[in-house]
């Protein structure tokens, strides 16, 4: 067996070749006794464990009362919106709730019985939110759709300047994007911000419950 010299005590020690073959390029520096005293374990390199893939957020489909009972975290003021389709594409719904210091000011929801998509329902929820706000309002509007945030706060400015066109694929959902973009620009003190879905944010979960109310017997 290959022999090595401990850098701590000078003792010569051996390791099976099959052990060395598992860790190409590794040169043992300590004998068994001193490798165990270093951090309480041997100096044999450990293979990295494969990280578990992230699972998609789970749709709980809670009633409004169940959401309020279960969740307390997150901002307590703003308009929170959400949209869904089940399956996607398929029938869908949208919801929005306006809260100030934890008190509900207004809530709305809608249902599309025909074939729609998550993205279209997210846009419908945002249109309803901005339509509700007076022109001089100063309220943050939240959505868990990064696509909607990027579309309205970044990409739509370029699309509008080019006559609502882009190179390559045609723009989707312009019948909803264009009116939402106009409403967004008409409310300069109502920023659109992203919030993570199903992360325990009380009012995002509440908006999600409104968006899925059409699937339940109890709202």
SENU-177362 format. One record per residue (C-alpha): x, y, z; residue in three letters; residue number from 1. Coordinates in Angstrom, 1 decimal. Layout:
N
ATOM      u      v      w residu num
ATOM      X      Y      Z    ALA NUM
...
***
This chain:
219
ATOM      u      v      w residu num
ATOM    0.0    0.0    0.0    UNK   1
ATOM    1.2    3.6   -0.6    UNK   2
ATOM    3.0    5.1    2.3    UNK   3
ATOM    2.9    8.6    3.7    UNK   4
ATOM    4.5   10.6    6.6    UNK   5
ATOM    2.4   12.4    9.1    UNK   6
ATOM    3.2   16.1    9.2    UNK   7
ATOM    2.2   16.3   12.8    UNK   8
ATOM    4.2   13.4   14.5    UNK   9
ATOM    6.4   12.1   11.7    UNK  10
ATOM    4.9    8.6   11.8    UNK  11
ATOM    4.8    6.7    8.6    UNK  12
ATOM    1.3    5.4    7.7    UNK  13
ATOM   -0.3    3.6    4.8    UNK  14
ATOM   -3.6    4.0    3.0    UNK  15
ATOM   -5.2    1.5    0.5    UNK  16
ATOM   -4.8    2.5   -3.1    UNK  17
ATOM   -8.6    2.1   -3.6    UNK  18
ATOM   -9.1    4.8   -1.0    UNK  19
ATOM   -6.7    7.2   -2.9    UNK  20
ATOM   -8.4    6.4   -6.2    UNK  21
ATOM  -11.7    7.8   -4.8    UNK  22
ATOM  -10.1   11.2   -4.5    UNK  23
ATOM   -7.7   11.9   -7.4    UNK  24
ATOM   -4.9   14.4   -6.5    UNK  25
ATOM   -5.4   14.1   -2.8    UNK  26
ATOM   -2.2   13.7   -0.7    UNK  27
ATOM   -2.8   12.6    2.9    UNK  28
ATOM   -1.0   14.8    5.4    UNK  29
ATOM   -1.8   13.3    8.8    UNK  30
ATOM   -2.0    9.8   10.3    UNK  31
ATOM   -5.2    8.4   11.6    UNK  32
ATOM   -4.6    9.6   15.2    UNK  33
ATOM   -3.9   13.2   14.3    UNK  34
ATOM   -6.4   13.5   11.5    UNK  35
ATOM   -9.1   12.6   14.0    UNK  36
ATOM   -7.9   15.3   16.4    UNK  37
ATOM   -8.2   17.9   13.7    UNK  38
ATOM  -11.8   19.0   13.8    UNK  39
ATOM  -12.9   15.6   15.2    UNK  40
ATOM  -12.8   13.7   11.9    UNK  41
ATOM  -10.4   12.2    9.3    UNK  42
ATOM   -8.9   14.4    6.6    UNK  43
ATOM  -10.3   12.3    3.8    UNK  44
ATOM  -12.1   14.7    1.5    UNK  45
ATOM  -15.8   14.5    1.6    UNK  46
ATOM  -17.7   14.3   -1.6    UNK  47
ATOM  -20.3   17.0   -2.0    UNK  48
ATOM  -23.8   15.9   -1.6    UNK  49
ATOM  -26.0   16.7   -4.5    UNK  50
ATOM  -28.3   19.6   -3.7    UNK  51
ATOM  -32.0   18.8   -3.7    UNK  52
ATOM  -33.8   20.5   -6.5    UNK  53
ATOM  -36.1   23.4   -5.5    UNK  54
ATOM  -39.7   22.5   -5.5    UNK  55
ATOM  -42.3   24.8   -7.0    UNK  56
ATOM  -44.4   26.7   -4.5    UNK  57
ATOM  -47.4   24.6   -3.4    UNK  58
ATOM  -50.9   26.0   -4.2    UNK  59
ATOM  -52.9   25.6   -0.9    UNK  60
ATOM  -56.2   26.9   -2.2    UNK  61
ATOM  -57.2   28.2    1.3    UNK  62
ATOM  -60.3   30.2    2.0    UNK  63
ATOM  -60.0   33.8    2.9    UNK  64
ATOM  -60.7   33.1    6.5    UNK  65
ATOM  -58.1   30.3    6.6    UNK  66
ATOM  -55.5   32.7    5.1    UNK  67
ATOM  -56.1   35.3    7.7    UNK  68
ATOM  -55.8   32.7   10.5    UNK  69
ATOM  -52.6   31.1    9.1    UNK  70
ATOM  -50.5   34.0    7.9    UNK  71
ATOM  -49.3   37.2    9.6    UNK  72
ATOM  -46.1   38.2    7.8    UNK  73
ATOM  -45.3   40.7    5.1    UNK  74
ATOM  -46.2   44.4    4.4    UNK  75
ATOM  -49.5   45.5    6.0    UNK  76
ATOM  -50.2   48.3    3.4    UNK  77
ATOM  -50.5   48.3   -0.4    UNK  78
ATOM  -52.5   46.6   -3.1    UNK  79
ATOM  -51.8   42.9   -3.5    UNK  80
ATOM  -52.7   41.1   -6.7    UNK  81
ATOM  -52.6   37.6   -8.1    UNK  82
ATOM  -53.9   35.5  -11.0    UNK  83
ATOM  -54.1   31.8  -11.9    UNK  84
ATOM  -55.3   29.4  -14.4    UNK  85
ATOM  -56.0   25.7  -13.8    UNK  86
ATOM  -54.8   24.0  -15.9    UNK  87
ATOM  -52.6   26.6  -17.6    UNK  88
ATOM  -54.0   27.4  -20.2    UNK  89
ATOM  -57.5   26.7  -18.9    UNK  90
ATOM  -60.2   28.4  -16.8    UNK  91
ATOM  -58.8   31.1  -14.5    UNK  92
ATOM  -59.3   33.8  -12.0    UNK  93
ATOM  -57.8   36.9  -10.6    UNK  94
ATOM  -57.9   38.8   -7.3    UNK  95
ATOM  -56.7   42.0   -5.6    UNK  96
ATOM  -57.0   43.4   -2.1    UNK  97
ATOM  -56.2   46.9   -0.9    UNK  98
ATOM  -55.1   47.1    2.7    UNK  99
ATOM  -53.9   50.0    4.9    UNK 100
ATOM  -52.2   49.2    8.1    UNK 101
ATOM  -53.7   45.7    8.0    UNK 102
ATOM  -57.3   46.9    7.4    UNK 103
ATOM  -59.0   45.9    4.1    UNK 104
ATOM  -60.1   48.9    2.1    UNK 105
ATOM  -61.3   47.1   -1.0    UNK 106
ATOM  -61.1   43.6   -2.5    UNK 107
ATOM  -62.2   42.4   -5.9    UNK 108
ATOM  -62.0   39.1   -7.9    UNK 109
ATOM  -63.0   37.8  -11.3    UNK 110
ATOM  -63.3   34.5  -13.2    UNK 111
ATOM  -62.7   33.5  -16.8    UNK 112
ATOM  -64.6   30.3  -17.5    UNK 113
ATOM  -63.1   29.8  -20.9    UNK 114
ATOM  -59.5   29.2  -21.8    UNK 115
ATOM  -57.0   31.7  -20.4    UNK 116
ATOM  -53.5   31.8  -18.8    UNK 117
ATOM  -51.8   32.7  -15.6    UNK 118
ATOM  -50.2   35.7  -17.2    UNK 119
ATOM  -53.5   37.1  -18.5    UNK 120
ATOM  -55.1   36.7  -15.1    UNK 121
ATOM  -52.1   38.4  -13.4    UNK 122
ATOM  -52.5   41.3  -15.9    UNK 123
ATOM  -56.3   41.5  -15.2    UNK 124
ATOM  -55.7   41.7  -11.5    UNK 125
ATOM  -53.2   44.6  -12.0    UNK 126
ATOM  -55.6   46.5  -14.3    UNK 127
ATOM  -58.3   46.2  -11.6    UNK 128
ATOM  -55.9   47.5   -9.0    UNK 129
ATOM  -54.8   50.6  -10.9    UNK 130
ATOM  -58.4   51.3  -12.0    UNK 131
ATOM  -59.3   51.4   -8.3    UNK 132
ATOM  -56.7   54.0   -7.4    UNK 133
ATOM  -57.3   57.7   -7.7    UNK 134
ATOM  -54.9   59.7   -9.8    UNK 135
ATOM  -53.2   61.2   -6.8    UNK 136
ATOM  -52.8   58.0   -4.9    UNK 137
ATOM  -49.5   57.0   -3.3    UNK 138
ATOM  -49.8   53.2   -2.9    UNK 139
ATOM  -47.4   50.3   -3.7    UNK 140
ATOM  -48.9   47.7   -5.9    UNK 141
ATOM  -47.6   44.2   -5.4    UNK 142
ATOM  -47.6   41.2   -7.7    UNK 143
ATOM  -45.8   37.8   -7.5    UNK 144
ATOM  -45.3   37.8  -11.3    UNK 145
ATOM  -41.8   38.9  -12.3    UNK 146
ATOM  -43.0   38.8  -15.9    UNK 147
ATOM  -45.6   41.5  -15.2    UNK 148
ATOM  -43.2   43.7  -13.3    UNK 149
ATOM  -40.6   43.5  -16.1    UNK 150
ATOM  -43.2   44.0  -18.8    UNK 151
ATOM  -44.8   47.1  -17.3    UNK 152
ATOM  -41.8   48.8  -15.6    UNK 153
ATOM  -39.1   48.1  -18.3    UNK 154
ATOM  -40.0   46.5  -21.6    UNK 155
ATOM  -43.3   48.3  -22.4    UNK 156
ATOM  -41.5   51.7  -22.7    UNK 157
ATOM  -39.4   50.4  -25.6    UNK 158
ATOM  -42.4   48.6  -27.1    UNK 159
ATOM  -44.5   51.7  -27.1    UNK 160
ATOM  -41.7   53.8  -28.7    UNK 161
ATOM  -41.5   51.2  -31.5    UNK 162
ATOM  -45.3   51.1  -32.1    UNK 163
ATOM  -45.8   48.1  -29.9    UNK 164
ATOM  -43.6   45.9  -32.0    UNK 165
ATOM  -40.4   44.0  -31.5    UNK 166
ATOM  -38.1   41.9  -33.6    UNK 167
ATOM  -38.7   38.2  -33.7    UNK 168
ATOM  -41.8   36.9  -31.8    UNK 169
ATOM  -44.9   39.0  -31.7    UNK 170
ATOM  -45.9   40.6  -28.4    UNK 171
ATOM  -48.5   38.6  -26.4    UNK 172
ATOM  -51.5   39.9  -24.5    UNK 173
ATOM  -51.2   43.4  -25.9    UNK 174
ATOM  -55.0   43.8  -25.3    UNK 175
ATOM  -54.1   43.8  -21.6    UNK 176
ATOM  -50.6   45.1  -21.5    UNK 177
ATOM  -51.4   48.4  -23.3    UNK 178
ATOM  -54.2   49.5  -21.0    UNK 179
ATOM  -52.3   48.4  -17.9    UNK 180
ATOM  -49.2   50.4  -19.1    UNK 181
ATOM  -51.4   53.5  -19.6    UNK 182
ATOM  -52.8   53.1  -16.1    UNK 183
ATOM  -49.3   52.6  -14.6    UNK 184
ATOM  -48.0   55.8  -16.2    UNK 185
ATOM  -51.1   57.7  -15.0    UNK 186
ATOM  -50.2   56.8  -11.4    UNK 187
ATOM  -46.6   58.0  -10.9    UNK 188
ATOM  -46.8   57.5   -7.1    UNK 189
ATOM  -48.0   53.9   -7.3    UNK 190
ATOM  -44.9   51.8   -8.0    UNK 191
ATOM  -45.3   48.2   -9.1    UNK 192
ATOM  -43.2   45.8   -7.1    UNK 193
ATOM  -42.5   42.0   -7.0    UNK 194
ATOM  -43.2   39.9   -4.0    UNK 195
ATOM  -42.3   36.2   -3.7    UNK 196
ATOM  -45.3   33.8   -4.1    UNK 197
ATOM  -46.3   31.5   -1.3    UNK 198
ATOM  -43.6   32.8    1.1    UNK 199
ATOM  -46.0   33.5    4.0    UNK 200
ATOM  -46.8   37.0    2.9    UNK 201
ATOM  -50.3   37.4    4.4    UNK 202
ATOM  -51.9   39.7    1.8    UNK 203
ATOM  -50.2   38.0   -1.2    UNK 204
ATOM  -51.8   34.8    0.1    UNK 205
ATOM  -55.1   36.6    0.5    UNK 206
ATOM  -54.9   37.8   -3.2    UNK 207
ATOM  -54.1   34.2   -4.2    UNK 208
ATOM  -57.2   33.0   -2.3    UNK 209
ATOM  -59.3   35.6   -4.2    UNK 210
ATOM  -57.8   34.4   -7.5    UNK 211
ATOM  -58.7   30.8   -6.8    UNK 212
ATOM  -62.1   31.4   -5.1    UNK 213
ATOM  -63.9   30.3   -8.3    UNK 214
ATOM  -62.6   26.7   -7.6    UNK 215
ATOM  -64.1   26.5   -4.1    UNK 216
ATOM  -67.6   26.3   -2.7    UNK 217
ATOM  -66.6   28.7    0.0    UNK 218
ATOM  -64.8   32.0   -0.7    UNK 219
***
